[in-house]
Amino acid sequence: FSLDINSLKNNDLGDYVCLAVNNVGKARAIITVTDEPSAPEFTSNINGDQDTSYVLTWDAQSYYNITKYTMKCREWDQDATEPTSPETWKDMANYTASSADMDTKDDLTSFKVTLSPLKPATDYECHVQIYNGHKWGPGNNYMFSTRKHELSLLSVSPAEKAPQTTGDGNRISSFCLNTVISTAISLLLILNV
C-alpha cells in the first residue's frame, strides 16, 4: 500500500500512522511530513587529505528546494575544560545554494564545499544549517582535521574521539562507522594486504 500526497498543503503536514495487521501479528509506523529541511548528515572523511584546506560534504532532505545554508567553524581543543566561547566561531559561509556546490535528486540534496585557508594538522568543529525558502532546519556539528603528517597510522586523532552530534546533543551513528572504516584501512596498510 502507498499514500501519495499531491500538491502538498499546510494542512497535509503532520504525523501519519500506518498500522498493518494480519494473522502473523501487527506492526505500526509513524511518518512525519514536514516543510522543515533535515539536519545535515555529514559524509566527509573526518581525516582531511590536504594541509590547508578540507572538502566538507553532507546530505540534507527537504520537500522544498534548498536555497541557502550557513556554516561556521572553529579550532577544536580536546583538552579544554571550559566550553569554548561563541566568539571563537568563524563564519565560513552564508551562501545562496548553487548548482556549483550541490546536487539534488528528488528530495535529497548533496553538498560539497571546500574550506580554506585552514591550519595544517589541526582539529576543527563546524556547524551547518540549511534553509529551504520556508524554514531553517536544525543545525548539525561535525569534527574534522586537516592532514596530519606526524601521526602513526594506528593513532586516533582527537577528531575521531569526539562524538559527532546533532544540535540537540544526540550522537550520530555514522561517526562509529567512519572510525571502524578508518581503523580497518590503517590495519590493511600496515599489514600490506
Backbone as numpy.savetxt, mean C-alpha at the origin, in Angstrom:
# Nx Ny Nz CAx CAy CAz Cx Cy Cz
-25.53 -17.22 -8.54 -26.37 -16.04 -8.54 -25.49 -14.81 -8.54
-26.00 -13.73 -9.09 -25.26 -12.48 -9.07 -26.24 -11.32 -8.94
-25.73 -10.20 -8.47 -26.52 -8.98 -8.35 -25.75 -7.89 -9.08
-26.33 -7.34 -10.12 -25.73 -6.23 -10.86 -26.47 -4.96 -10.52
-25.73 -3.93 -10.12 -26.34 -2.62 -9.84 -25.87 -1.69 -10.95
-26.75 -1.35 -11.85 -26.42 -0.45 -12.95 -26.76 0.97 -12.55
-25.98 1.92 -13.04 -26.20 3.34 -12.74 -26.30 3.55 -11.23
-25.24 3.25 -10.55 -25.17 3.34 -9.09 -25.62 4.72 -8.60
-26.48 4.71 -7.59 -26.97 5.94 -6.97 -26.63 5.90 -5.48
-26.72 7.04 -4.83 -26.39 7.11 -3.40 -27.21 6.13 -2.57
-28.48 5.93 -2.91 -29.29 5.02 -2.10 -28.94 3.54 -2.36
-28.06 3.26 -3.34 -27.57 1.89 -3.57 -26.37 1.57 -2.67
-25.77 2.58 -2.06 -24.60 2.38 -1.21 -25.00 1.72 0.10
-24.12 0.94 0.65 -24.38 0.30 1.94 -24.00 -1.16 1.91
-24.50 -1.91 2.89 -24.18 -3.33 3.02 -25.24 -4.19 2.36
-24.76 -5.22 1.65 -25.63 -6.22 1.05 -25.28 -7.56 1.68
-26.30 -8.30 2.11 -26.09 -9.59 2.76 -26.53 -10.69 1.80
-25.63 -11.66 1.60 -25.95 -12.82 0.77 -26.03 -14.02 1.70
-27.16 -14.71 1.67 -27.36 -15.89 2.50 -27.69 -17.06 1.59
-26.89 -18.12 1.69 -27.11 -19.33 0.89 -27.39 -20.48 1.84
-28.45 -21.22 1.57 -28.85 -22.36 2.41 -29.14 -23.54 1.50
-28.58 -24.70 1.87 -28.93 -25.95 1.17 -28.84 -27.09 2.17
-28.96 -28.34 1.71 -28.99 -29.48 2.62 -27.63 -29.72 3.30
-26.56 -29.11 2.83 -25.24 -29.26 3.45 -25.04 -28.26 4.58
-25.70 -27.15 4.50 -25.55 -26.12 5.54 -25.93 -24.76 5.01
-25.37 -23.73 5.64 -25.66 -22.37 5.18 -24.40 -21.53 5.30
-24.36 -20.50 4.49 -23.23 -19.56 4.49 -23.78 -18.16 4.33
-23.06 -17.21 4.91 -23.50 -15.81 4.89 -22.30 -14.94 4.60
-22.48 -13.94 3.75 -21.41 -12.99 3.44 -22.00 -11.60 3.35
-21.21 -10.61 3.73 -21.64 -9.21 3.64 -20.71 -8.50 2.67
-21.28 -7.79 1.73 -20.52 -6.99 0.76 -20.93 -5.55 0.96
-19.94 -4.67 1.08 -20.20 -3.25 1.26 -19.96 -2.52 -0.06
-20.95 -1.77 -0.51 -20.82 -0.93 -1.70 -20.63 0.50 -1.20
-19.49 1.09 -1.58 -19.15 2.42 -1.09 -18.64 3.28 -2.23
-18.74 4.58 -2.08 -18.15 5.49 -3.07 -16.79 6.00 -2.61
-16.29 5.44 -1.52 -14.98 5.82 -0.99 -13.91 4.91 -1.59
-12.79 5.46 -2.08 -11.74 4.59 -2.59 -11.09 3.80 -1.45
-10.52 2.66 -1.80 -9.85 1.85 -0.78 -8.54 2.49 -0.36
-8.02 2.02 0.76 -6.67 2.42 1.17 -5.68 1.81 0.19
-4.56 2.47 -0.08 -3.56 1.89 -0.98 -3.03 0.57 -0.42
-2.85 -0.41 -1.30 -2.20 -1.66 -0.93 -0.87 -1.68 -1.67
0.23 -1.57 -0.92 1.55 -1.41 -1.51 2.06 -2.72 -2.09
2.68 -2.63 -3.26 3.18 -3.80 -3.97 4.69 -3.74 -4.20
5.35 -2.68 -3.78 6.80 -2.53 -3.95 7.57 -3.49 -3.06
8.79 -3.83 -3.48 9.71 -4.54 -2.60 10.17 -3.55 -1.54
10.21 -3.93 -0.29 10.58 -3.00 0.77 12.05 -2.59 0.70
12.87 -3.38 0.01 14.29 -3.05 -0.15 14.51 -2.48 -1.55
14.82 -1.18 -1.62 15.04 -0.54 -2.91 16.33 -1.00 -3.56
16.40 -0.86 -4.88 17.61 -1.26 -5.60 18.40 -0.06 -6.12
18.01 1.15 -5.71 18.72 2.38 -6.10 19.22 3.10 -4.86
20.33 3.85 -5.02 20.93 4.55 -3.88 20.13 5.78 -3.45
19.67 6.59 -4.40 19.05 7.87 -4.06 17.63 8.02 -4.59
17.02 6.93 -5.01 15.63 6.98 -5.44 14.96 5.64 -5.09
13.65 5.63 -5.16 12.88 4.43 -4.84 11.61 4.45 -5.68
11.28 3.31 -6.28 10.04 3.20 -7.06 8.97 2.61 -6.15
7.98 3.43 -5.83 6.88 3.02 -4.96 5.70 2.62 -5.84
5.18 1.42 -5.63 4.01 0.96 -6.39 2.91 0.56 -5.42
1.67 0.80 -5.82 0.53 0.41 -5.00 -0.71 0.26 -5.88
-1.70 -0.45 -5.35 -3.00 -0.62 -5.99 -4.07 0.00 -5.10
-5.13 0.48 -5.73 -6.29 0.99 -4.99 -7.54 0.72 -5.81
-8.64 0.46 -5.11 -9.92 0.22 -5.78 -10.85 1.40 -5.57
-11.60 1.72 -6.62 -12.59 2.79 -6.52 -13.60 2.64 -7.64
-14.87 2.80 -7.31 -15.92 2.76 -8.31 -15.75 3.93 -9.28
-15.43 5.11 -8.71 -15.19 6.30 -9.53 -13.70 6.37 -9.88
-13.39 7.04 -10.98 -11.99 7.21 -11.37 -11.22 7.98 -10.30
-10.02 7.51 -10.02 -9.15 8.20 -9.07 -8.59 9.43 -9.75
-8.76 10.58 -9.10 -8.36 11.84 -9.73 -7.10 12.45 -9.14
-6.77 12.12 -7.88 -5.51 12.62 -7.31 -5.14 11.81 -6.09
-3.92 12.03 -5.63 -3.42 11.38 -4.42 -2.41 12.30 -3.75
-2.23 12.09 -2.47 -1.19 12.81 -1.73 -0.21 11.78 -1.18
1.03 12.23 -1.04 2.07 11.35 -0.53 3.03 12.19 0.30
3.37 11.66 1.47 4.40 12.31 2.27 5.33 11.22 2.81
6.58 11.57 3.01 7.59 10.62 3.47 8.43 11.24 4.57
9.07 10.37 5.33 10.02 10.82 6.34 11.02 9.70 6.59
12.19 10.10 7.07 13.15 9.08 7.47 12.58 8.37 8.68
12.83 7.07 8.76 12.28 6.27 9.84 13.40 5.85 10.76
13.25 6.14 12.05 14.25 5.81 13.05 13.71 4.69 13.93
14.25 3.48 13.76 13.76 2.34 14.53 14.07 2.45 16.02
15.08 3.26 16.38 15.48 3.38 17.77 14.78 4.52 18.52
13.94 5.27 17.82 13.27 6.40 18.46 12.32 5.90 19.55
12.39 6.53 20.72 11.49 6.16 21.81 10.27 7.07 21.87
10.38 8.23 21.28 9.27 9.18 21.24 8.65 9.16 19.85
7.33 9.36 19.75 6.73 9.45 18.41 7.36 10.60 17.63
7.55 10.40 16.34 8.13 11.44 15.51 7.12 12.56 15.33
7.60 13.80 15.41 6.69 14.94 15.31 6.20 15.10 13.87
5.02 15.70 13.69 4.46 15.87 12.34 5.37 16.70 11.43
6.24 17.52 12.00 7.11 18.38 11.19 8.14 17.57 10.41
8.36 16.30 10.77 9.36 15.50 10.08 8.85 14.95 8.75
7.53 15.00 8.51 6.98 14.54 7.23 7.32 15.55 6.15
7.70 15.05 4.98 7.97 15.90 3.82 6.96 15.55 2.74
6.24 16.58 2.26 5.29 16.34 1.18 6.07 15.96 -0.07
5.79 14.76 -0.57 6.47 14.27 -1.78 5.60 14.49 -3.00
4.29 14.50 -2.80 3.41 14.63 -3.95 2.02 15.06 -3.51
1.44 15.94 -4.25 0.03 16.27 -4.14 -0.42 16.35 -5.59
-0.54 15.18 -6.19 -0.65 15.08 -7.63 -2.07 14.90 -8.11
-2.30 15.45 -9.28 -3.45 15.06 -10.05 -3.04 13.77 -10.74
-3.81 12.73 -10.55 -3.45 11.43 -11.12 -3.46 11.51 -12.64
-2.45 10.93 -13.27 -2.37 10.95 -14.73 -2.02 9.56 -15.25
-2.22 9.35 -16.53 -1.93 8.05 -17.11 -0.44 7.72 -17.05
0.41 8.72 -16.82 1.85 8.49 -16.75 2.23 7.67 -15.52
1.48 7.78 -14.44 1.84 7.07 -13.21 0.78 6.07 -12.75
-0.21 5.79 -13.59 -1.24 4.84 -13.17 -1.80 4.06 -14.35
-2.34 2.89 -14.03 -2.97 2.02 -15.01 -4.26 1.51 -14.39
-5.40 1.73 -15.06 -6.69 1.35 -14.51 -7.32 0.24 -15.34
-7.76 -0.80 -14.62 -8.53 -1.90 -15.23 -9.74 -2.12 -14.33
-10.92 -1.88 -14.88 -12.17 -1.96 -14.13 -12.11 -1.00 -12.95
-12.24 -1.52 -11.71 -12.21 -0.62 -10.55 -10.87 -0.66 -9.81
-9.85 -1.32 -10.39 -8.53 -1.41 -9.76 -7.54 -0.53 -10.50
-6.89 0.37 -9.77 -5.88 1.26 -10.35 -4.54 0.94 -9.72
-3.53 0.74 -10.57 -2.16 0.48 -10.12 -1.33 1.73 -10.35
-0.54 2.11 -9.35 0.28 3.31 -9.41 1.75 2.95 -9.37
2.58 3.80 -10.00 4.03 3.66 -9.97 4.63 5.06 -9.94
5.31 5.39 -8.83 5.87 6.72 -8.64 7.32 6.58 -8.18
8.22 7.33 -8.79 9.62 7.33 -8.37 9.84 8.48 -7.39
10.33 8.13 -6.20 10.63 9.12 -5.17 12.12 9.47 -5.26
12.42 10.75 -5.35 13.80 11.20 -5.49 13.86 12.69 -5.17
14.93 13.21 -4.62 16.14 12.54 -4.15 15.94 12.00 -2.73
16.52 10.84 -2.47 16.52 10.23 -1.15 17.97 9.98 -0.74
18.17 9.69 0.55 19.51 9.40 1.06 19.83 7.92 0.84
21.08 7.60 0.50 21.47 6.19 0.34 21.37 5.43 1.66
21.09 4.14 1.58 21.08 3.23 2.72 20.26 3.78 3.90
19.07 4.28 3.60 18.24 4.93 4.61 16.85 4.31 4.61
16.28 4.17 5.81 14.92 3.67 5.97 13.94 4.83 5.93
12.81 4.62 5.28 11.78 5.64 5.14 10.41 5.08 5.48
9.53 5.99 5.86 8.12 5.69 6.02 7.38 6.67 5.12
6.40 6.18 4.38 5.59 7.09 3.57 4.11 6.87 3.86
3.33 7.87 3.57 1.88 7.84 3.77 1.23 8.27 2.46
0.30 7.45 1.95 -0.38 7.75 0.70 -1.88 7.74 0.95
-2.57 8.70 0.33 -4.02 8.77 0.43 -4.58 9.10 -0.96
-5.72 8.49 -1.29 -6.31 8.56 -2.64 -7.62 9.36 -2.61
-7.86 10.12 -3.70 -9.11 10.87 -3.86 -9.74 10.48 -5.19
-11.04 10.23 -5.20 -11.71 9.80 -6.44 -12.70 10.82 -7.00
-12.53 12.08 -6.65 -13.44 13.10 -7.14 -14.69 13.26 -6.30
-14.93 12.31 -5.38 -16.09 12.36 -4.49 -15.66 12.33 -3.02
-14.70 11.43 -2.71 -14.25 11.28 -1.32 -12.78 10.92 -1.28
-12.14 11.28 -0.15 -10.80 10.79 0.16 -10.96 9.42 0.81
-10.14 8.48 0.39 -10.13 7.17 1.03 -9.22 7.19 2.24
-9.20 6.11 3.00 -8.30 6.05 4.15 -6.85 6.00 3.67
-5.97 6.64 4.40 -4.56 6.62 4.06 -3.91 5.33 4.54
-2.71 5.08 4.05 -1.98 3.89 4.46 -0.49 4.22 4.51
0.22 3.62 5.46 1.66 3.84 5.62 2.44 2.65 5.10
3.68 2.90 4.66 4.55 1.86 4.12 5.99 2.18 4.48
6.71 1.17 4.93 8.13 1.32 5.25 8.96 0.76 4.10
10.04 1.45 3.74 10.94 0.96 2.70 12.33 1.52 2.95
13.30 1.03 2.19 14.66 1.56 2.32 15.31 1.68 0.95
16.22 2.65 0.84 17.05 2.74 -0.34 18.12 1.66 -0.23
18.83 1.39 -1.33 19.79 0.28 -1.38 20.82 0.39 -0.26
21.08 -0.76 0.36 22.05 -0.85 1.46 23.16 -1.80 1.02
24.34 -1.24 0.72 25.46 -2.04 0.20 26.14 -2.89 1.26
26.25 -2.39 2.46 27.09 -3.01 3.47 26.43 -4.16 4.22
25.13 -4.35 4.08 24.45 -5.38 4.84 24.66 -6.74 4.20
24.76 -7.77 5.02 24.85 -9.12 4.47 23.49 -9.51 3.93
23.46 -10.52 3.09 22.20 -10.95 2.49 21.23 -11.52 3.52
21.73 -12.04 4.64 20.84 -12.64 5.63 20.32 -11.65 6.66
20.88 -10.46 6.72 20.42 -9.51 7.73 19.04 -8.99 7.35
18.31 -8.55 8.35 16.97 -8.01 8.14 17.03 -6.53 8.42
16.65 -5.72 7.46 16.70 -4.27 7.65 15.61 -3.84 8.62
15.78 -2.66 9.23 14.73 -2.15 10.13 13.39 -2.01 9.41
13.41 -1.71 8.13 12.13 -1.59 7.41 11.40 -2.92 7.37
12.15 -4.05 7.32 11.50 -5.35 7.31 10.95 -5.72 8.67
11.55 -5.18 9.74 11.07 -5.47 11.08 9.81 -4.68 11.41
9.63 -3.56 10.73 8.51 -2.68 11.04 7.22 -3.23 10.45
6.15 -3.26 11.23 4.89 -3.73 10.67 4.34 -2.71 9.69
3.82 -3.18 8.56 3.14 -2.31 7.61 1.71 -2.17 8.13
1.27 -0.96 8.34 -0.04 -0.76 8.94 -0.91 0.14 8.10
-2.20 -0.03 8.31 -3.15 0.89 7.72 -3.22 2.09 8.64
-3.92 3.12 8.24 -4.04 4.31 9.05 -4.63 4.04 10.42
-5.41 2.95 10.57 -6.02 2.65 11.86 -5.20 1.65 12.68
-3.97 1.34 12.24 -3.08 0.50 13.02 -3.16 -0.99 12.74
-4.02 -1.43 11.83 -4.12 -2.85 11.51 -2.94 -3.28 10.66
-2.38 -4.47 10.95 -1.25 -4.96 10.18 -1.71 -5.46 8.82
-0.81 -5.36 7.85 -1.11 -5.79 6.49 -0.42 -7.12 6.25
-1.15 -8.09 5.72 -0.61 -9.43 5.53 0.48 -9.49 4.48
0.50 -8.56 3.53 1.54 -8.60 2.50 2.92 -8.36 3.09
3.01 -7.73 4.26 4.29 -7.52 4.93 4.96 -8.86 5.20
4.23 -9.80 5.75 4.78 -11.12 6.07 5.23 -11.82 4.80
4.44 -11.74 3.76 4.79 -12.38 2.51 6.07 -11.79 1.93
6.21 -10.45 1.95 7.43 -9.81 1.45 8.65 -10.27 2.22
8.53 -10.40 3.55 9.65 -10.83 4.37 10.05 -12.27 4.04
9.07 -13.15 3.90 9.35 -14.55 3.56 10.02 -14.65 2.20
9.51 -13.93 1.22 10.09 -13.96 -0.12 11.51 -13.42 -0.11
11.76 -12.29 0.57 13.10 -11.72 0.63 14.08 -12.68 1.28
13.66 -13.34 2.35 14.53 -14.30 3.04 14.82 -15.50 2.15
13.81 -16.01 1.46 14.00 -17.16 0.57 14.96 -16.83 -0.56
14.83 -15.65 -1.14 15.73 -15.23 -2.22 17.16 -15.10 -1.69
17.32 -14.53 -0.51 18.65 -14.39 0.08 19.30 -15.76 0.29
18.53 -16.72 0.81 19.07 -18.07 1.04 19.45 -18.74 -0.28
18.62 -18.58 -1.30 18.94 -19.17 -2.60 20.22 -18.59 -3.18
20.42 -17.28 -3.01 21.64 -16.65 -3.51 22.87 -17.17 -2.77
22.75 -17.33 -1.46 23.89 -17.80 -0.67 24.22 -19.25 -1.00
23.19 -20.07 -1.19 23.39 -21.49 -1.46 23.69 -21.77 -2.93
23.68 -20.70 -3.76 23.93 -20.84 -5.19 22.98 -21.83 -5.86
21.71 -21.78 -5.47 20.73 -22.69 -6.05 20.20 -22.10 -7.33
